[in-house]
Amino acid sequence: MKVDLTAAVYFDAGHTLLHPRQSVGLVYSEVAERFGVKEEAELLDAGFRVAWKKLKVPSGENVRRDEKEWWKRIVRETWRDSELMEQLPFNDYFETVYQEFARPELWSVYPDVWELLEWINKHGITCGILSNWDDRLHPLLSGHGLARYFDPVIISAEHGVSKPSPDIFKIAEALTSDKCNKYLLVGDDAECDQEGAKNAGWEFYHVQRPHQNLTNLLNLFAKSYLE
């Protein structure tokens, strides 16, 4: 793959730049303990997987909805098989869980991210975020010192459409069309990222750690720069 240095580079966020430090079930379990309820993290992990599959809006469909209320349904469904759910003051519990995942401390930045972003920034390449997320992504980017590298930051919940829909790629193009007319998406998801980029006529770099990571992409950038 040859990198076009005149292209705008957009990054997916989850599992491309950031990853959770611990499982969803463990976070749900630890928060429940603050309310005096001790449930196994493994049961909640399993419940979350079922809830996500059941309630997740298919990628690319209209996502204009009350994100917080949708997550409340996810959390409630996660607890469905727990006999301890009735002991939870659920509304207060949910509010705490919801805010937990906006805390930068619950997320880690992959170590291969920093050198690539510094190189892109140094060489004046347009760099943005294109992510299927909600507004809690903003404090995560800021809290980890990532926000300064990205303009624009395009989040599906804020625009009402998600990858792989061509519409969200058109939004990204419109926001950077004054700077470039070529685009590269860097992401980990074969459906949302790879398929979406292909259908939009974008180049795509598939992050598949550990064998294909952002250090490999940095090497491609550096090689293209020297040619």
N, C-alpha and C positions, 0 to 999 in steps of 0.2 A: 504493500500500500504506500502510495506517495501522498504526502500531506500538502494541500494547497494553502500556502501561507497567506493568501488573500481572502480566504474564507473566514466567516464568523464561526466561532466554536461554541457550541452549546453543550452543557453538561446535564445529564440526569443527576439527581441528588442521592436518593436511597440506594445503597450498595454500589454506588459509583464513587461518591465522595464521602458519604457518611454511612455508618452502620450502628445499630443499637448495641450497647455494651453488654446487655443481658436479655434474656428472653422476655417476651410479652407476659407470659404466664408468671414469671418470677416477679416482675414489677407489679402485676395485679395482686399477687399473693402478699408481697411486702406492704403494699398500701392497705390491703385488707387487715393486716395485723395491727395497723394503727387504729383501726376501728374495733379491735378486739376479736377478729375472726381469723382463724388459722386454717387456710385451705392449701392443699398441695399445688405447687406450681405446675407440676406435670398435668394435672387435671385441667387447669386453666389454660395451659398451652394447647391441649387437645381441643378444648372448648373454643378457643380463639380461632383455630384453624377451621373448624366447622362453621363458626359464625362468619368468618371472612368469606368463605366459599358461598355461603347462603345469601349474604346481604350485599356483597360487593357489586357495585354497578359495573357492568362489562366495560372494558377499556374502550375509549373512544366515544362512548355515549355521552349525552348531555349530563353534566354533573352539577347543574344549578340546583342546590338543595341546602338545607340547613345542616352544614357539616357536623356541627356539635351534636345535634339531635341524632344524626345518623350514627355517629360514634357511640352515643348512648345506647342505641339499639344493639350495636356490636358488643359492647361490654355486657349488657343484660343477657344477650344470647350466649356469651362466653360462660356465664355462670349458670346456665340452664340446668346442667347435670349435677350441680353442687347442692347438697342438702343444707348447706350453711348460708345460702343466699338470703334467706328470710331474716337472718340475724344482722345483715348489713343495713345501715341507714343509706340506702342506695344512692339517693340524689347527692348527698355529701360525698360519698365514696367516689361516685363518677366524676364529680368536679375535681377531686384530688387527682384521680388517675389521668384525667384529660390534661391537666396542667403539668403533670409529671413529664409527659412526652414533649413538652415545649422547653424542658430544661436541657441546656447543652450538656450537663453532666451525665445524662443518660445516653449520650451518643459519642462515638469516636470518629475521628477523621482518619482515613487510611493514610499510612505514612508516605505512600507514593504520590499523594496529591500535591504536596507543597512545592516540590521542585518544578513540576510541570506548570503549575499556575504562576510561579515566579518567572519562568521562562516566557510564557505567553504574555504576561504583563510587561516584562522588559522589552519585548519586541513589538509592543503596540498592537497586538492582535485582538480584535473584538471578541469578547468572551461573555457568555450569558448562562443562565440556568433555564432548563426546560423540564419541569418536573410535575408528575402526578402526585400532588401533595395538597396540604391546606395551609392557612396562614401561620401555623406554628413553625413552618420552615424558616421564617424570617429571624426569630430569635436564635435558632440553631446556627444559622449562617453567621450572624453577628457574634454570638457567644464563642464561636470557634475561630473568629478572625478571618472568615472566608468571604464575608459580604463585600469587602473592598475589591475583590477580583471580578465581580460579576455585574454587568449592566447590559441588558435588562435581566430581571429575575421574573420568569413567567411560571406561575403556579396554576395548575388546572382548576382548583376550586375558586380562584379569583377571576378566572376567565370563562368558566362554565363549560369547558370542554377539555378532554384529556387525550393523551397519546393512546393509540396511534392515529387518531382522527387528523386528517389533513388540515383541519381548521386551526388547530393549535400551532402547527408548523407555519401556517400563513401569518398568524399573529406574530410569531418570532421573526419572520422575514420582514414584515411591515415595520417592526421596531428597530431594525438594523439595516434597512434597505439604503439608507443614505451613506452607509459606510462600505457595503459590499453586496454582491449578488450571488455569492456561493456560500454553502453552509455545510458544517460538519457536526453531527451529533455524537457525543461520547456517552455510552450507556451500557447497562448490563442485561436488559430484558429483550429477549428475542422478539416478542410480540409487540410490546409498546414502543420500544426504541428502534429496533432493527427494521421491523416491518413499517413502522411509521415513517422513518427516515427514507427508506426505499421508495415508498409511495409518494413522498413529498419531493423526490428528486434530490435528496441530500446524500452526502457521503456519510458513512457510519463507521465508527470504531467500536468494536465489541469488547467490553471489559469482561474478562473471564479469569478472575484471579484463581490460583497464583500464576498460571503460565502466561497469561496475557493481561498485563496491568498497565498502569499509567506511566511507569518507567519506560516500557516498550514504546508507548506513544511519544514520550519526550524524545526518545532516540530518533523516531521518524521525523519529528519536527526539526531536530538539530541537523539531521542528514539533509532534509529538504532545503534548509537555510544555507547550507554550504555548497549546494549544487548550483 
